[in-house]
Amino acid sequence: MVGRRLLGAWRRVRDRSVPEAVFLQPDAAWRYGGPEAIPERIMPVSDWAATLAGSSVRLVLSGALTQQILVEDPATPLADEEAVRGWGRHQFIHYHGRPAEQWALAAWHDASQRGVAAVSGIDLGALRREAEQHRIVLRAIQPWWAVALHAAGAEVPALMLAPAAELWLVEGAQVTRLRSGLGRLTGIEQHWLDRADVRALADLLGSLQVDGAQAWVHGYGLDENGVEALPARRLGSLSGSRPAPRWLGT
């Protein structure tokens, strides 16, 4: 599955210790102690490295900190990962302008599928230097959509087996739409809601959902009033301020 293949993006392995999971948002960092533990918010977010000094860490980035693009045509002539990254850089610059020239990129592949993930909302080099100063071993830096896709596919196999399926990942007003068919990821899109509530999400789903596609929704940060109007299956609550532990791979 694509989610599993992308989990090692930007990875640096130095030891075999079990890493702590940390979910990083633009204005918050959450420390996940395990599947049964309540995530602990690190405040201020700038203290995340000092709080975890000496630890082994798997850092998961919220959708607000990343961009992604999929090579939709398997026949696109890209010989290796360097070529895929170059193609991705060109695409990101085309859509996002000169700031994309500085983004850290990671190419990924899964059988015939290829794509590029970018860190756009933080300085990855500065983050790594800060981790080194606090003796943190960064075992992996992962985009949340890939982690959540893997977790959702394990919990709901139909998501990756259906002829047409969609997973909508909500983070407040930001939505990442993942489209798949028979186990192959066919599209990654980012959208913004007019307001962070279920009715706005229902309107977006109604306008974009492909006829006949099975749809699932997961995430956090939404007002769930009117959830009965949602034309998709919920994978847990959509409220709260961060993902539940099982959706962070813990």
CORGI-V180501 format. One record per residue. N is the residue number from 0. OMEGA is omega in radians with two decimals (999 if undefined). NEAR is the number of other C-alpha atoms within 10 Angstrom. Layout:
<<N OMEGA NEAR> <N OMEGA NEAR>>
This chain:
<<0 -3.09 17> <1 -3.11 20> <2 3.14 22> <3 -3.08 14> <4 -3.06 15> <5 -3.06 25> <6 -3.11 20> <7 -3.12 18> <8 -3.12 19> <9 -3.00 18> <10 2.98 16> <11 -3.10 12> <12 3.10 12> <13 3.14 10> <14 -3.07 11> <15 3.13 8> <16 3.12 12> <17 -3.07 11> <18 2.97 18> <19 3.09 18> <20 3.09 24> <21 3.11 24> <22 -3.06 22> <23 3.03 23> <24 3.13 19> <25 -3.05 13> <26 -3.10 9> <27 3.01 17> <28 -3.10 25> <29 3.13 23> <30 -3.10 22> <31 -3.09 21> <32 -3.12 16> <33 -3.05 15> <34 -3.11 14> <35 -3.07 11> <36 3.05 11> <37 -3.14 13> <38 -3.11 20> <39 3.11 12> <40 3.09 16> <41 -3.10 19> <42 -0.15 13> <43 -3.08 10> <44 -3.13 16> <45 -3.14 13> <46 -3.02 13> <47 -3.08 21> <48 3.12 21> <49 3.14 15> <50 -3.06 14> <51 -3.09 19> <52 3.11 17> <53 -3.09 15> <54 2.95 18> <55 -2.93 23> <56 2.93 23> <57 -3.03 21> <58 3.13 24> <59 -3.04 25> <60 3.09 23> <61 -3.12 20> <62 3.14 24> <63 -3.09 20> <64 -3.07 18> <65 2.98 20> <66 3.13 21> <67 3.11 22> <68 -3.07 19> <69 2.98 19> <70 -2.98 19> <71 -3.14 15> <72 -3.13 11> <73 -3.08 11> <74 3.11 9> <75 -3.01 10> <76 3.08 9> <77 -2.90 15> <78 -3.04 8> <79 -3.08 10> <80 3.10 16> <81 3.12 12> <82 3.11 13> <83 3.11 23> <84 3.11 21> <85 3.08 16> <86 3.13 17> <87 3.11 23> <88 3.13 21> <89 -3.13 15> <90 -3.12 15> <91 3.12 22> <92 3.12 15> <93 -3.06 11> <94 -3.00 9> <95 3.07 12> <96 -3.01 11> <97 3.10 11> <98 -3.11 10> <99 3.11 20> <100 -3.07 12> <101 -3.07 13> <102 3.01 21> <103 -3.07 18> <104 3.00 23> <105 3.06 21> <106 3.09 24> <107 3.08 21> <108 3.07 17> <109 -3.02 15> <110 -3.10 10> <111 -3.11 11> <112 3.10 17> <113 3.11 21> <114 3.13 22> <115 3.04 25> <116 -3.11 26> <117 2.97 23> <118 -3.02 24> <119 -3.00 19> <120 3.12 16> <121 3.06 16> <122 -3.06 13> <123 3.12 16> <124 3.12 10> <125 3.12 10> <126 3.13 12> <127 3.13 15> <128 3.11 12> <129 3.10 16> <130 3.14 22> <131 3.14 15> <132 -3.13 13> <133 3.06 17> <134 3.09 16> <135 3.04 19> <136 3.11 22> <137 -3.11 22> <138 3.11 24> <139 2.99 20> <140 -2.92 22> <141 2.99 24> <142 -3.03 28> <143 -3.09 26> <144 -3.13 27> <145 3.11 21> <146 -3.11 22> <147 3.12 22> <148 3.12 22> <149 -3.13 23> <150 -3.14 19> <151 3.12 22> <152 3.10 17> <153 -3.11 13> <154 -3.12 13> <155 -3.08 13> <156 -3.13 12> <157 3.14 16> <158 -3.12 25> <159 -3.11 24> <160 -3.08 15> <161 3.09 16> <162 3.10 15> <163 -3.12 22> <164 3.12 25> <165 2.99 25> <166 3.13 27> <167 3.14 24> <168 -3.04 23> <169 3.04 27> <170 -3.01 25> <171 -3.11 22> <172 3.14 17> <173 -3.11 19> <174 3.00 22> <175 -3.13 20> <176 3.12 20> <177 3.13 21> <178 -3.12 23> <179 3.07 21> <180 3.12 17> <181 3.06 14> <182 -3.11 18> <183 3.07 20> <184 -3.07 22> <185 3.13 18> <186 3.03 15> <187 -3.12 20> <188 3.01 14> <189 3.14 15> <190 3.09 12> <191 3.08 16> <192 3.06 18> <193 3.14 13> <194 -3.05 14> <195 3.06 20> <196 -3.03 20> <197 -3.13 24> <198 3.09 21> <199 3.09 18> <200 3.12 26> <201 3.12 18> <202 -3.14 15> <203 3.09 17> <204 -3.11 18> <205 -3.10 14> <206 -3.03 9> <207 -3.04 9> <208 -3.14 17> <209 3.12 14> <210 3.10 8> <211 -3.13 9> <212 3.02 17> <213 -3.06 20> <214 3.05 21> <215 -3.13 19> <216 3.02 23> <217 3.07 22> <218 -3.08 26> <219 3.02 21> <220 -3.10 20> <221 2.88 22> <222 -3.04 17> <223 3.09 16> <224 -3.10 10> <225 -3.06 11> <226 3.13 16> <227 3.14 11> <228 -3.07 12> <229 -3.12 19> <230 -3.13 17> <231 3.14 21> <232 3.12 12> <233 3.01 16> <234 -3.11 15> <235 -3.12 11> <236 3.07 15> <237 3.13 24> <238 -3.13 20> <239 -3.04 14> <240 3.13 14> <241 -3.11 23> <242 2.98 23> <243 -3.08 19> <244 -3.06 18> <245 3.12 15> <246 3.04 21> <247 3.09 23> <248 3.13 16> <249 999 16>>
